[in-house]
Amino acid sequence: MSHRNWRTRLILISLAVLTLAGAAATGASAFVLLQLGRIERHELADVLTSAPQQPVTAADVLIEQPATMAANPDSSAGGGMSSDEAGAVGDGVSAGDEPDAMSDSSGIADRSAGQPVLPGGPTGENYLLVGTDSPVGLAADDPLRAGHSDYNRLADVIMVIRLRDDGTAAMMSIPRDLAAEIAGTSDIAGTGVMAKINSAYNRDRTTAARAARLIDTVEENLGITLQHFVEADFQAFLRLVDSVGGVEMTFDRPLRDQPKENATDPTESRSGFVTGAGTHLLDGRKALAYVRSRHLEEQLPDGTWQRHGAWNDLARTDRQREFMRIAAAQVAPALLANPISLLAVLDIAADHLSTSDTLSIVNDGRRLADKFAGLDVDADVEDYELRVVDVHDPVRWSLGLDPQRAEHNQRVLDVFRGIGWDDIVESRVRVRVTGTARHRVAAELSELGFDAEAAGPMPEGISDERAGTVVYLAPQGRLAAGLLASHLLPVPDFAGHAELDATTVILHVGDEVPRIDPGYRRVDVPSADQLAP
């Protein structure tokens, strides 16, 4: 994906103070320590959530069969996808991205069938990165101040970054116009205020209070946990661009932000951005005006102006990505080649970066510097996007998660819960329950997270009735069947059913109804060539 490089570098720039501290800490000079001491740290440890245990997946419970695994496409986490799920991979994550590590959970003590499988320890942490549109530091007559006061501090960019213990990373942008129930606003009836999610950052006066409300809002609305918080403001962006001498951009036509109402000068734009066609060197001020433009217009050959692209937050975000992709290609080499520039970044970070008190600037800097020293941008960084649609209810002119892409969005959020894109977990397995007590069994499986339903007295397309409990699976369905069987006591028999897909199984309950156990046990599922139809 074309955006991956700039997003990766944005991670490194956003956490620059930590990695710089890690590199400089060994021979820390008085200047470096002084700059690090100026970084504002907020008391958020009680608000942020501890990293949860690594969820158990089908790959953790299934006993491998070496003789057949090489020929079985189900031998990797990606082999268990249906055709619909496989199509979703290209819709939110770049080709070549690898899922979370599939090694067995650290709690596995024995690989024999029936042994319990326990969740492993945390394998990564989530960072909430916020870019704010605070006008503090801008001139009183600066167009970027329009509609803002010094106390007005909306979250202009909201991003969650997952840094994994294996040195890989995942990134997700949260649209600032996403409609959400703002944390801490519930009335006596338990109903909270619905608003755009970035407004959660403008209800309180202190950064700590703003951060706490936004953290809670993101966790409650998206169902993910956050372990760290980092904030940067307008001036960090502006000064960073200026510190490397500006960023060159090429425009096919003259552009301007829409002129102010009643402006006598047609180039007097709302954000202050005006440029001619061709290649131009944008300083920090002009670059900031460009990425914040909301009503961009282009000039036609006849001299008239027309709307340039869509005038919405998603189009604005696309322009920000375009600029950051171009800027990263120019800024990163300049910073890495010039130690003076690196010190300038440290100075900018000290002035404009703040973090949660869950981060130790020096110690975490060393850890991050060591962990990401060998980061391969193309192979180790995944870029995810939520699919959204325009909505007007309950919040006008906002965005909502696309109900037609619910499975895609769920998979994106699962990545930030420690579940790989292609991992098989309960919510991704459909179970059609037939036979004895099928309604009760389906309800109990649903409580464990399976997509379970009571389907009838006998499996469709199967004529022979077996007395015991049987799991019917497709040749590529070993992972899904194994995950289901790990919750059943006693372990059921297995049989093939060619008409099923890789993530759909049939559970036929015989005369003896199995016990549904919320825990996990190791199971041995026969390979396709061993299954009787």
Secondary structure, DSSP 8 states (H G I E B T S, - for coil): -TTHHHHHHHHHHHTHHHHHHHHHSTT--HHHHHHHHTSEEE--TTTS-----B---HHHHB---HHHHTT-GGGSGGGG--HHHHHHHTTTS-TT---S-----TT----STT-EE--B---EEEEEEEEE---TTS-TT-GGGTT--TT---EEEEEEEEEETTS-EEEEE--TTBEEE-TT---TTS---EEEGGGGGGS-SSHHHHHHHHHHHHHHHH-----EEEEE-HHHHHHHHHHTT-EEEEESS-EEE-B-TT-SSTT-BSS--EE-SEEEEE-HHHHHHHHT-SSEEEE-TTS-EEE-S--SHHHHHHHHHHHHHHHHHHHHHHHHH-HHHHHHHHHHHHHHEEEETT--HHHHHHHHHHHTTT--HHHHEEEEE--EEEE-SSSTTEEEE-GGGHHHHHHHHHHTTT--TT---GGG-EEEEEETTHHHHHHHHHHTT-EEEEEESS-TT-----SS-EEEE-TT-HHHHHHHHTTEES--EEEE-TTS-TTEEEEEE-SS--EE-SSEE-B----GGG---
